[in-house]
Amino acid sequence: MLYAQVMDAGISTDARIAKLITAALDGALTDAQAEQLAQVDRDLLKLAWLAAARRIAEQHQRIGELQAKLAGPPGIDPVTPSAQRPIYTKPPARKRKAKPGARKGHPGKRRPTPKRIDEHEAHRLDRCPGCGGALQRCTRKRTRTIEDILEDLRTVVTEHTVHRDYCPNCKKHVEPVVPDALPNAKIGHRAVALSSWLHYGLGVSISQVRELLGVPFQTHLSAGGLVAAWQRLAEVLEPWYVQIGDEARASAHLHADETGWRMNGRTWWLWCFANRLSCYYLLDPSRGSPALEKFFAEAFDGVLITDFWSAYNAFATERQCCLVHLLRELEKADEYNASAEWQAFAKKLRRLLRDGIRLRKRPDFSPRRYASRIERIDRRLVALAEASYADADATRLAKRLRKHTDALFTFLDYPDVPFDNNLAERMIRPAVILRKISQSNRSEKGAAVQAVLMSVYRTLKLRGHDPLATIDSALRTTLTAGQLPPLPVESVADG
């Protein structure tokens, strides 16, 4: 306080002068008060100006820190997508709270023994490796299975002689179909499937795909040749892409999420719609209703599980908002808001959400058995949302609770509906990794190919199918039968 500084300096003053100085520093000084302050002692006026300058400097420093926090690292535009920001400019990740791995005392897991043994080798010593003496033969032995990749990884080049004969009835020359490659293609189905799976399924860059094919497999392909082959593959597999979307829309519950994308330097959005057996990606320039209208022809007749993005409201008959997102936001607000009202509000909301989650995890849970307890949870939610708050964070989250009252505890009415959107987060993560590697797409055609092939490979993985064998078989069937076979259903595990 300036008044304390004046007293420490040994300058006598009274309460009236201290009041004038405080009003000046708080920005509430009137013209009459300014005139009174100008008439005081010169040393006292000097101290007042120094204190005011110091307070102004502190305010400028706080404003600068806030602007730097909002703008991010120097030289980086605040709207720059995360994928285009250097890794050293990003804040460090939060430390893991729990140790990775299963809980202590869990049954061990080992690599299963292969079902097929190709070769057998026996190993026996002639003499003791320690002393070199003779050994007495015993019947004790053990087996050890080793899987390895042979050095002879090579490309098979086959010359097909295609005979063309004349049909008098049709009055034209005909020839048999070569099922090993698409028409006019010089690389076979397995090479196309392998390269596209590496890029769209595993997120390997095009240059790395070329290197992988060139070094171990001795197949040299240009980047343009790979992209052209993938475009033809996407055209053939597009019916599967449509089927994945139809099955997703027909499911009882569906997860949805979206993330930023780049298309030739412009901001686009990658939408992900997933359930246990299907994953459908959509690339679109819109983050709102226009993109959702392309996927949902009408309102989704099931439970849509999402974050709190309001664009989903118009397309969801029933909705479950992710409670993990809400709990995470409470943690973020706790980092800077220590007011008593906020702490009380956050404690009540956190306890309410965890009570609902614990109830759902009970082994004997059913909506009918615990109907009264579910009703009490709903009443607690309404009371918490309808109360009035002076704290800005509490007011903001209370407004969100009122808006999404019917979408927070839907998982208590439908036992097969989760309380989080983790499935969509996991399904969209491979695409985010690919975005960081390849920097998205350069053309709308490339974006369409991206959506088709990522959807196909992710869905095949969810259903437990080998992507290379499945795509190879589907392309051969398409060439011989003239029609793409249906998308494979879930694979039943052996044993």
Residue pairs with C-beta under 8 A, 6 or more apart in sequence:
1 22
2 18
2 21
2 22
2 25
2 47
2 48
2 51
3 13
3 18
3 21
3 22
5 47
5 51
6 13
6 17
6 18
6 21
6 44
6 47
7 13
9 43
9 47
11 41
11 43
11 44
11 47
13 44
17 37
17 40
17 44
20 29
20 33
20 36
20 37
20 40
21 37
21 48
21 51
23 29
23 30
23 33
24 33
24 34
24 37
24 48
24 52
25 51
25 52
25 55
29 37
37 45
37 48
38 45
68 74
70 78
71 78
72 78
72 80
72 85
72 89
73 85
73 86
73 89
76 85
76 86
76 89
81 260
81 262
81 267
82 90
82 260
83 260
83 262
83 432
83 435
83 436
83 439
83 440
84 262
84 439
113 145
114 145
114 147
117 145
125 135
126 135
127 133
127 134
127 135
128 134
128 135
153 216
153 217
153 218
154 217
154 218
155 191
155 217
155 218
155 219
158 180
160 178
160 180
162 175
162 176
162 178
163 175
163 176
164 173
164 174
164 175
165 173
165 174
165 175
166 172
166 173
166 174
167 173
167 174
177 479
177 480
178 479
179 476
179 479
179 480
180 188
180 189
180 476
181 187
181 188
181 189
182 189
182 192
182 232
182 233
182 236
182 475
182 479
185 192
185 229
185 232
187 219
187 221
187 225
187 229
189 471
189 472
189 475
189 476
190 468
190 472
191 213
191 217
191 219
191 221
192 229
192 230
192 233
192 471
192 475
193 233
193 467
193 468
193 471
193 472
193 475
194 213
194 468
195 209
195 213
195 221
195 226
195 229
195 230
196 229
196 230
196 233
196 453
196 457
196 471
197 457
197 467
197 468
197 471
198 204
198 208
198 209
198 212
199 205
199 206
199 209
199 226
199 230
199 434
199 438
200 230
200 434
200 450
200 453
200 454
200 457
201 430
201 453
201 454
201 457
201 458
201 461
201 467
202 430
203 430
203 433
203 434
203 437
204 212
204 437
205 437
205 438
206 223
206 226
206 227
206 438
207 223
209 226
210 220
210 221
210 222
210 223
210 226
213 219
213 220
213 221
214 220
214 221
221 229
227 446
230 449
230 453
231 445
231 449
233 453
233 471
233 475
234 448
234 449
234 452
234 453
236 474
236 475
236 478
236 484
237 452
237 453
237 456
237 471
237 474
237 484
238 452
239 484
240 456
240 459
240 484
240 487
241 280
241 451
241 452
241 455
241 456
243 486
243 487
244 278
244 279
244 280
244 455
244 456
244 459
244 487
245 273
245 280
245 295
247 277
247 278
247 487
248 254
248 273
248 274
248 275
248 278
248 279
248 280
249 295
249 296
249 297
249 300
251 275
251 278
251 302
252 302
252 303
252 416
253 275
253 302
253 303
253 304
253 305
253 320
253 414
253 416
253 417
254 273
254 274
254 275
254 300
254 302
254 303
254 304
254 305
255 272
255 273
255 274
255 275
255 305
255 306
255 421
255 423
255 424
255 427
256 271
256 272
256 273
256 274
256 304
256 305
256 306
256 312
256 421
256 424
257 271
257 272
257 306
257 307
257 421
257 424
257 425
257 427
257 428
258 269
258 270
258 271
258 272
258 287
258 291
258 309
259 269
259 270
259 272
259 428
259 431
259 432
259 435
260 267
260 268
260 269
260 270
261 267
261 268
261 269
261 270
261 283
261 435
261 440
261 441
261 447
262 268
262 435
262 439
262 440
262 441
263 283
263 285
263 440
263 441
263 442
263 443
263 444
263 447
264 441
264 442
264 443
266 285
267 285
268 283
268 284
268 285
268 440
268 447
269 283
269 284
269 285
269 286
269 287
269 291
270 281
270 282
270 283
270 428
270 431
270 435
271 281
271 282
271 283
271 284
271 291
271 292
271 295
272 279
272 280
272 281
272 282
272 424
272 427
272 428
272 431
273 279
273 280
273 282
273 295
273 424
274 280
274 423
274 424
274 427
274 458
275 423
276 423
276 462
277 459
277 462
277 463
277 490
278 459
278 462
279 427
279 455
279 458
279 459
279 462
280 295
280 455
280 459
281 431
281 450
281 451
281 454
281 455
281 458
282 291
282 294
282 295
282 451
283 441
283 447
283 448
283 450
283 451
284 290
284 291
284 294
285 291
287 311
288 311
289 311
289 314
289 315
292 311
292 312
292 314
292 315
293 315
296 315
299 314
299 315
299 316
299 317
300 315
300 316
300 317
301 317
302 317
302 318
303 316
303 318
303 319
303 320
303 410
303 414
303 417
304 312
304 315
304 316
304 317
304 318
304 319
304 320
305 319
305 320
305 322
305 417
305 418
305 421
305 423
305 424
306 312
306 316
306 319
306 320
306 321
306 322
306 421
306 424
307 321
307 322
307 325
307 421
308 321
308 322
308 325
308 326
308 400
308 404
312 319
313 319
318 406
318 407
318 410
319 404
319 406
319 407
319 410
320 407
320 408
320 410
320 411
320 417
320 418
320 419
321 404
321 407
321 408
322 419
322 420
322 421
323 353
323 356
323 357
323 408
323 419
323 420
324 419
324 420
324 421
324 422
325 421
326 349
326 353
326 397
326 408
327 350
327 353
329 397
330 346
330 349
330 350
330 397
333 342
333 346
333 393
333 397
334 343
334 346
337 391
337 393
339 391
341 389
341 390
341 391
341 394
342 391
342 393
342 394
345 384
345 389
345 391
345 393
345 394
345 397
345 398
346 394
348 384
349 384
349 397
349 401
352 377
352 380
352 381
352 384
353 408
355 377
356 377
356 408
356 409
356 411
356 412
356 419
357 419
359 365
359 370
359 373
359 374
359 377
359 412
360 411
360 412
360 415
360 419
362 370
365 415
366 415
367 374
367 412
367 413
367 414
367 415
370 412
374 409
374 412
374 413
377 409
377 412
378 409
381 401
381 405
381 408
381 409
382 405
384 398
384 401
385 398
385 401
385 402
385 405
386 398
386 402
387 398
389 395
389 398
401 408
410 417
411 417
411 418
411 419
427 458
430 454
430 458
431 454
434 454
440 447
441 447
441 450
457 467
459 487
460 467
460 470
460 488
461 467
463 488
463 489
463 490
463 491
464 490
464 491
464 493
465 488
465 491
470 488
473 485
474 484
474 485
477 483
477 484
477 485
478 484
478 485
